[in-house]
Amino acid sequence: MADKVMAMGYHGIDGVIMDLGLSMTQMKDESRGFSFNSKEPLDMRMDRDLPLTAGDIVNKWSERDIERILREYGEERKALQIAREIVRQRKRERIETCLQLAAIVERVYRRRGRTHPATKTFQALRIAVNDELNQLSEGLSNALKILKKGGRLCVITYHSLEDRIVKRFILAAERQEGALVRLNKKPIIPLRDEQRRNPSSRSAKLRGAEKL
């Protein structure tokens, strides 16, 4: 990010807005492999040039490594049981589609609530495939570099892992480096009316900071 801004002839910018929400175009594209009900291959790559797919993880990684990403990236309380069931199933046949994987997770949970039981598993795989958390940390560091004095950084997150990284980054820059000051001590969340009109906004949190 910083190199591209400098290459365009800018020596600093007034603001950076980062919306970490998923592209609905990609989410609705079944060939991407994000949907629980898709019979398409397990892919989950935002960038098709990336080498790793979700199918590679569930069919090639060890039970221990699958459990780790489900626990760390999905905050999945049944990470061990799901990892074991994935390994058990792939011994019978390769897990090719999103529908197959969703069915495996459903067998572990045995019943469905309002949220699909495979939600956290799919989140964990997507984060691992796209290296999302490291990309976020790198993006925040670059944003700080290119902001002018008085410039503002605003970030909208959609799950606790993202929000934790953003919160800690801003606090560290404020306390240790004196580079940023928070615009809001607590994140701004959508009002009920907005959540009703736009259900996708329910988990959104906005944090902002100004460069000193």
Contacts in CASP RR format, 6 or more apart in sequence:
PFRMAT RR
TARGET T0000
AUTHOR 0000-0000-0000
METHOD contacts of the structure
MODEL  1
MADKVMAMGYHGIDGVIMDLGLSMTQMKDESRGFSFNSKEPLDMRMDRDL
PLTAGDIVNKWSERDIERILREYGEERKALQIAREIVRQRKRERIETCLQ
LAAIVERVYRRRGRTHPATKTFQALRIAVNDELNQLSEGLSNALKILKKG
GRLCVITYHSLEDRIVKRFILAAERQEGALVRLNKKPIIPLRDEQRRNPS
SRSAKLRGAEKL
1 139 0 8 1.000
1 142 0 8 1.000
1 143 0 8 1.000
1 146 0 8 1.000
2 142 0 8 1.000
2 145 0 8 1.000
2 146 0 8 1.000
5 12 0 8 1.000
5 13 0 8 1.000
5 146 0 8 1.000
6 146 0 8 1.000
10 146 0 8 1.000
12 146 0 8 1.000
12 147 0 8 1.000
12 148 0 8 1.000
13 146 0 8 1.000
13 147 0 8 1.000
13 148 0 8 1.000
13 151 0 8 1.000
14 147 0 8 1.000
14 148 0 8 1.000
14 150 0 8 1.000
14 151 0 8 1.000
14 152 0 8 1.000
15 147 0 8 1.000
15 151 0 8 1.000
15 152 0 8 1.000
15 153 0 8 1.000
15 154 0 8 1.000
16 143 0 8 1.000
16 146 0 8 1.000
16 147 0 8 1.000
16 152 0 8 1.000
16 153 0 8 1.000
16 154 0 8 1.000
17 154 0 8 1.000
17 155 0 8 1.000
17 156 0 8 1.000
18 139 0 8 1.000
18 140 0 8 1.000
18 143 0 8 1.000
18 153 0 8 1.000
18 154 0 8 1.000
18 155 0 8 1.000
18 156 0 8 1.000
19 156 0 8 1.000
20 136 0 8 1.000
20 155 0 8 1.000
20 156 0 8 1.000
20 157 0 8 1.000
20 158 0 8 1.000
20 162 0 8 1.000
21 156 0 8 1.000
21 158 0 8 1.000
22 34 0 8 1.000
22 158 0 8 1.000
23 46 0 8 1.000
24 200 0 8 1.000
26 32 0 8 1.000
26 34 0 8 1.000
26 46 0 8 1.000
27 34 0 8 1.000
27 35 0 8 1.000
28 35 0 8 1.000
30 38 0 8 1.000
30 39 0 8 1.000
30 40 0 8 1.000
31 40 0 8 1.000
31 41 0 8 1.000
31 43 0 8 1.000
32 40 0 8 1.000
32 43 0 8 1.000
32 44 0 8 1.000
32 45 0 8 1.000
33 40 0 8 1.000
33 41 0 8 1.000
33 42 0 8 1.000
33 43 0 8 1.000
33 44 0 8 1.000
33 54 0 8 1.000
33 98 0 8 1.000
34 44 0 8 1.000
34 98 0 8 1.000
34 122 0 8 1.000
34 126 0 8 1.000
35 98 0 8 1.000
36 98 0 8 1.000
36 99 0 8 1.000
36 102 0 8 1.000
36 116 0 8 1.000
36 118 0 8 1.000
36 122 0 8 1.000
37 98 0 8 1.000
37 99 0 8 1.000
37 102 0 8 1.000
38 97 0 8 1.000
38 98 0 8 1.000
38 99 0 8 1.000
39 97 0 8 1.000
39 98 0 8 1.000
39 99 0 8 1.000
40 97 0 8 1.000
40 98 0 8 1.000
41 53 0 8 1.000
41 55 0 8 1.000
41 96 0 8 1.000
41 97 0 8 1.000
42 53 0 8 1.000
42 54 0 8 1.000
42 55 0 8 1.000
42 58 0 8 1.000
42 95 0 8 1.000
42 96 0 8 1.000
42 97 0 8 1.000
42 98 0 8 1.000
42 101 0 8 1.000
42 125 0 8 1.000
43 53 0 8 1.000
43 54 0 8 1.000
43 55 0 8 1.000
44 53 0 8 1.000
44 54 0 8 1.000
44 122 0 8 1.000
44 125 0 8 1.000
44 126 0 8 1.000
44 129 0 8 1.000
44 130 0 8 1.000
45 52 0 8 1.000
45 53 0 8 1.000
45 129 0 8 1.000
45 130 0 8 1.000
46 130 0 8 1.000
47 130 0 8 1.000
50 129 0 8 1.000
50 130 0 8 1.000
52 128 0 8 1.000
52 129 0 8 1.000
53 129 0 8 1.000
54 101 0 8 1.000
54 125 0 8 1.000
54 126 0 8 1.000
54 128 0 8 1.000
54 129 0 8 1.000
55 95 0 8 1.000
55 96 0 8 1.000
57 66 0 8 1.000
57 69 0 8 1.000
57 125 0 8 1.000
57 128 0 8 1.000
57 129 0 8 1.000
58 66 0 8 1.000
58 86 0 8 1.000
58 90 0 8 1.000
58 95 0 8 1.000
58 101 0 8 1.000
58 125 0 8 1.000
59 90 0 8 1.000
59 94 0 8 1.000
59 95 0 8 1.000
63 83 0 8 1.000
63 84 0 8 1.000
63 86 0 8 1.000
63 87 0 8 1.000
64 83 0 8 1.000
66 82 0 8 1.000
66 83 0 8 1.000
66 86 0 8 1.000
66 87 0 8 1.000
67 79 0 8 1.000
67 80 0 8 1.000
67 82 0 8 1.000
67 83 0 8 1.000
68 79 0 8 1.000
69 124 0 8 1.000
69 125 0 8 1.000
69 127 0 8 1.000
69 128 0 8 1.000
70 76 0 8 1.000
70 79 0 8 1.000
70 82 0 8 1.000
70 83 0 8 1.000
70 120 0 8 1.000
70 121 0 8 1.000
70 124 0 8 1.000
71 79 0 8 1.000
72 124 0 8 1.000
73 123 0 8 1.000
73 124 0 8 1.000
73 125 0 8 1.000
73 127 0 8 1.000
73 128 0 8 1.000
73 133 0 8 1.000
73 161 0 8 1.000
74 120 0 8 1.000
74 121 0 8 1.000
74 123 0 8 1.000
74 124 0 8 1.000
74 127 0 8 1.000
74 161 0 8 1.000
75 120 0 8 1.000
75 160 0 8 1.000
75 161 0 8 1.000
76 82 0 8 1.000
76 120 0 8 1.000
76 121 0 8 1.000
76 124 0 8 1.000
78 108 0 8 1.000
78 109 0 8 1.000
81 108 0 8 1.000
82 104 0 8 1.000
82 105 0 8 1.000
82 108 0 8 1.000
82 121 0 8 1.000
85 104 0 8 1.000
85 105 0 8 1.000
85 107 0 8 1.000
85 108 0 8 1.000
86 95 0 8 1.000
86 101 0 8 1.000
86 104 0 8 1.000
89 95 0 8 1.000
89 100 0 8 1.000
89 104 0 8 1.000
95 101 0 8 1.000
95 104 0 8 1.000
98 122 0 8 1.000
101 118 0 8 1.000
101 121 0 8 1.000
101 122 0 8 1.000
102 116 0 8 1.000
102 118 0 8 1.000
102 122 0 8 1.000
105 117 0 8 1.000
105 118 0 8 1.000
105 121 0 8 1.000
106 112 0 8 1.000
106 117 0 8 1.000
106 118 0 8 1.000
108 117 0 8 1.000
109 117 0 8 1.000
123 159 0 8 1.000
126 132 0 8 1.000
127 133 0 8 1.000
127 161 0 8 1.000
132 162 0 8 1.000
133 161 0 8 1.000
133 162 0 8 1.000
133 165 0 8 1.000
136 162 0 8 1.000
136 165 0 8 1.000
136 166 0 8 1.000
137 165 0 8 1.000
137 169 0 8 1.000
140 153 0 8 1.000
140 155 0 8 1.000
140 165 0 8 1.000
140 166 0 8 1.000
140 169 0 8 1.000
141 169 0 8 1.000
143 153 0 8 1.000
144 153 0 8 1.000
144 173 0 8 1.000
144 179 0 8 1.000
144 180 0 8 1.000
144 211 0 8 1.000
147 153 0 8 1.000
147 211 0 8 1.000
148 211 0 8 1.000
149 211 0 8 1.000
149 212 0 8 1.000
150 210 0 8 1.000
150 211 0 8 1.000
150 212 0 8 1.000
151 210 0 8 1.000
151 211 0 8 1.000
152 183 0 8 1.000
152 208 0 8 1.000
152 209 0 8 1.000
152 210 0 8 1.000
152 211 0 8 1.000
153 170 0 8 1.000
153 180 0 8 1.000
153 208 0 8 1.000
153 209 0 8 1.000
153 210 0 8 1.000
153 211 0 8 1.000
154 183 0 8 1.000
154 206 0 8 1.000
154 207 0 8 1.000
154 208 0 8 1.000
155 166 0 8 1.000
155 206 0 8 1.000
155 207 0 8 1.000
155 208 0 8 1.000
156 204 0 8 1.000
156 205 0 8 1.000
156 206 0 8 1.000
157 163 0 8 1.000
157 166 0 8 1.000
157 187 0 8 1.000
157 204 0 8 1.000
157 205 0 8 1.000
157 207 0 8 1.000
158 203 0 8 1.000
158 204 0 8 1.000
158 205 0 8 1.000
159 203 0 8 1.000
163 187 0 8 1.000
163 205 0 8 1.000
163 207 0 8 1.000
166 207 0 8 1.000
167 187 0 8 1.000
167 207 0 8 1.000
170 180 0 8 1.000
170 182 0 8 1.000
170 207 0 8 1.000
170 208 0 8 1.000
170 209 0 8 1.000
171 182 0 8 1.000
173 179 0 8 1.000
173 180 0 8 1.000
173 209 0 8 1.000
174 180 0 8 1.000
174 181 0 8 1.000
174 182 0 8 1.000
174 209 0 8 1.000
178 212 0 8 1.000
179 211 0 8 1.000
179 212 0 8 1.000
180 209 0 8 1.000
180 210 0 8 1.000
180 211 0 8 1.000
180 212 0 8 1.000
181 209 0 8 1.000
181 210 0 8 1.000
181 212 0 8 1.000
182 207 0 8 1.000
182 208 0 8 1.000
182 209 0 8 1.000
183 207 0 8 1.000
183 208 0 8 1.000
183 209 0 8 1.000
183 210 0 8 1.000
184 206 0 8 1.000
184 207 0 8 1.000
184 208 0 8 1.000
187 205 0 8 1.000
187 206 0 8 1.000
187 207 0 8 1.000
188 205 0 8 1.000
188 206 0 8 1.000
188 207 0 8 1.000
189 204 0 8 1.000
189 205 0 8 1.000
189 206 0 8 1.000
190 198 0 8 1.000
190 201 0 8 1.000
190 202 0 8 1.000
190 204 0 8 1.000
194 201 0 8 1.000
195 201 0 8 1.000
195 202 0 8 1.000
END
